[in-house]
Amino acid sequence: MRKDKFGLFCVFMAAMLIFSGWAIGMDDDDGDGGGAKKKPAKKAPPPLEELTLTGTLSKTERTGKDDKVTVTYTLTDANGAKIRVPQPRKPRAKKGEQAPAVIDLEDFVDQQVVIEGKGRTTERGGKQSVTLVSVTSVKAMDGDAPAADNDAEGDMGGDDMW
């Protein structure tokens, strides 16, 4: 008789484990928040704004899987901050007009440039971060560009040394 009771006991325990697992695993969808933790809602990113950035444009090439080469352009400003520059999109032509020229960043590598575009400026932990989303124009800074005048008495025409 003991073997019969032991078998009945095992069947009873197995049924209890199955039932309790089923009862615990049921989701409580009544919305009281007592169930699984919910992810907090993400904050919307700040709106895009017009940015004008100056600095030196550099190019980095990396070889990835299947010998695929990835080219990345970076703008380094006067403070040493590095800003990734996305590839400019091909401009669209309006009906009846010719499309504007495509901006090729390769022409401006290792030069001082002024980049205009749209992006976001954010601040985290006291540090300011700039994210450039799209490029509108790229111009090389020429020697004709206005330079900061450090001479307190004004420019003497460049002829006088002292």
C-alpha positions in Angstrom: 0.0 0.0 0.0 2.8 2.4 0.6 3.8 2.3 -3.1 0.3 3.3 -4.1 0.2 6.2 -1.6 3.7 7.4 -2.7 2.6 7.4 -6.4 -0.6 9.3 -5.5 1.5 11.8 -3.6 3.9 12.3 -6.6 1.0 12.9 -8.9 -0.6 15.3 -6.5 2.7 17.3 -6.1 3.2 17.4 -9.9 -0.3 18.8 -10.4 0.3 21.4 -7.7 3.6 22.5 -9.3 1.9 22.8 -12.7 -1.1 24.7 -11.3 1.1 27.1 -9.2 3.4 27.8 -12.2 0.4 28.6 -14.3 -1.1 30.9 -11.7 2.2 32.7 -11.1 2.9 33.1 -14.8 -0.5 34.8 -15.6 -0.1 38.4 -16.5 -2.1 40.9 -14.5 -3.4 43.3 -17.2 -5.7 45.4 -15.1 -3.2 48.3 -15.3 -2.6 48.7 -11.5 1.2 48.5 -12.1 1.7 45.5 -9.8 3.0 43.4 -12.7 6.1 43.7 -14.7 8.1 47.0 -14.6 7.3 49.3 -17.5 10.0 51.4 -19.3 9.8 55.1 -18.7 8.8 57.2 -21.7 11.7 58.6 -23.7 12.1 62.4 -23.8 11.7 63.9 -27.2 15.0 65.2 -28.6 15.4 69.0 -28.8 14.4 70.5 -32.1 16.9 71.0 -34.9 18.4 74.4 -35.2 20.6 76.2 -37.7 24.3 75.7 -36.9 27.5 77.4 -38.2 30.6 75.5 -37.3 34.3 76.3 -38.0 37.3 74.1 -37.7 39.5 71.6 -39.5 37.9 68.9 -41.5 39.6 65.4 -41.3 38.9 62.1 -42.9 39.1 58.6 -41.4 38.9 55.4 -43.4 38.2 52.0 -41.7 38.1 48.6 -43.2 35.3 46.4 -41.9 33.9 43.0 -42.6 34.2 41.8 -46.2 36.9 44.4 -46.8 34.3 47.1 -46.9 35.8 50.6 -46.4 33.9 53.1 -44.3 34.7 56.8 -44.6 34.0 59.2 -41.7 34.5 62.9 -41.7 35.2 64.8 -38.5 35.3 68.6 -37.8 37.8 69.6 -35.0 37.0 73.1 -33.7 39.3 75.5 -31.9 38.6 74.0 -28.5 39.5 70.5 -29.7 36.0 69.2 -29.7 35.3 66.7 -32.5 32.0 66.8 -34.4 31.0 64.0 -36.8 30.0 65.5 -40.2 27.4 63.5 -42.1 27.7 63.1 -45.9 25.7 65.8 -47.6 22.6 64.6 -49.4 22.2 65.2 -53.1 20.1 68.4 -53.4 16.7 68.0 -55.2 15.9 70.2 -58.2 12.6 72.1 -58.2 10.4 71.8 -61.3 11.9 73.6 -64.2 15.2 74.3 -62.4 18.6 72.7 -62.5 19.8 70.9 -59.4 22.4 72.7 -57.3 25.9 71.2 -57.2 26.6 68.3 -54.9 28.9 69.0 -51.9 31.9 66.8 -51.9 33.6 66.7 -48.5 36.7 65.2 -50.0 37.6 68.6 -51.6 37.8 70.1 -48.1 39.9 67.5 -46.2 42.7 69.0 -44.0 41.5 72.5 -44.5 40.0 75.2 -42.3 36.3 75.2 -43.2 32.9 76.8 -42.3 30.1 74.3 -42.2 26.5 75.3 -42.1 23.7 72.9 -41.4 21.1 71.7 -39.0 21.8 70.0 -35.7 21.3 69.9 -32.0 23.2 71.3 -29.1 22.8 69.4 -25.8 24.4 69.7 -22.4 25.2 66.8 -20.1 27.1 67.0 -16.9 28.3 70.5 -17.6 29.7 69.5 -21.1 28.2 70.8 -24.3 27.7 68.4 -27.1 27.0 69.2 -30.8 25.3 66.8 -33.1 25.3 67.7 -36.8 22.3 66.1 -38.6 22.5 67.6 -42.1 25.0 69.7 -44.0 23.7 72.7 -46.0 27.0 74.2 -47.2 30.8 73.9 -46.8 33.2 76.7 -47.5 36.9 76.8 -47.2 38.2 79.7 -45.0 40.4 81.8 -47.3 43.1 84.3 -46.3 40.6 87.0 -47.2 38.4 85.9 -44.2 38.3 88.5 -41.4 40.8 87.7 -38.8 40.8 88.7 -35.1 42.7 92.0 -34.8 45.0 91.7 -31.8 46.7 95.1 -32.4 45.4 97.5 -29.8 46.3 100.6 -31.8 44.8 99.4 -35.0 46.4 98.2 -38.3 49.1 100.5 -39.7 48.7 99.1 -43.3 51.3 96.3 -42.7 54.3 98.5 -43.6 55.4 99.4 -40.1 57.0 96.7 -38.0 56.9 98.5 -34.7 
